[in-house]
């Protein structure tokens, strides 16, 4: 096996093994591969292709190809993570971040138009804010799905507040 093939297949086999270990009960078929890995098969390669066009074919003259390249690459990563772990409800702000990444690449490799920073910052902040809100909400929902825990916590906090108040 030559070096290029092992450098390509090695990480793929490791990721496939980690996926099989985490999923456990998944039986593999061609449909399962397409179900879980469609972003890696179809979306991410197109994003990489646009970057390849910019860096190698146009010799850094066609900066416009980086916008769809950045969007597709980031959206593909978001979709891949969502498909593998079934967390679409948490990862949807990544699509706003994808647009910000595409515009940031245009800013960084283009003429550094400072007005591009306005939508980049707005989209990035909105995306990170929504990631934080929905992730924290999901974590609290998972931890405190039992209402009796919340009720006991409220009783303890209320009692503590009453004891502290009566001492003052």
Secondary structure, DSSP 8 states (H G I E B T S, - for coil): --HHHHHHHHHHHHHHHHHHHHH-S----HHHHHHHHHIIIIIHHHHHHHHHIIIIISTT--TTHHHHHHHHHHHHHHHHHHHHHT-HHHHTTHHHHHHHHHHHHHHHHTT--TTHHHHHHHHHHHHHHHHHHHHHHHHHHHHT-SHHHHHHHHHHHHHHHHHHHHH-
